[in-house]
């Protein structure tokens, strides 16, 4: 969130945050194991489930 605040005015913008671990697989395949996922819309936090 701190890094995002340097790029975007968090008081004026809606935004989403997705974090996770990037996994490099065989034959150039890449995967992500998601962790924290949420959106801020009209200053309200909404958790996002990827399951």
N, C-alpha and C positions, 0 to 999 in steps of 0.2 A: 504494500500500500504506500509506503514511503517513496519507493522508486516511481510508482505511478503518479504520485502527487507532483513530481518534477516535470511530468509530461502533460498532465491534464489538470484543468481546474476542477477539483473534485466537488466544489460547491455548485457548479453549473452543469456538470456532465453526468449522464447515466453511464455506467460502465459495468463490466463483468471481470471477475478474477478467476482464473483456472490455474491451479498448481498441480504438480505431479512429478513423477520420475520418468525421464525418457530412457527407454530400453532399446539398445541397438541389437537387432536380431540378425540372423543369417541372410545372405543374399540381398543385402541392402534394405531389408525390412526394418521399420522402426515402429515402436509401440510406446504408449504412454500409460503408466499406472496412475490414475488421477488421485488427487488428495483433496485439497480445499477447492470448492467451486461455489461461487455466489455472484449475485448481481446486485447492484445498487440502482434502484429506479425511483426517481422522485425522493431521494434521500432515505429510502426504506430498503433494508437489506432483505434479500430473498435467497435462501439457500437453494442450490441446484443439485439434484441427484442425477448421476449418470448411470444408475443401475437399472 
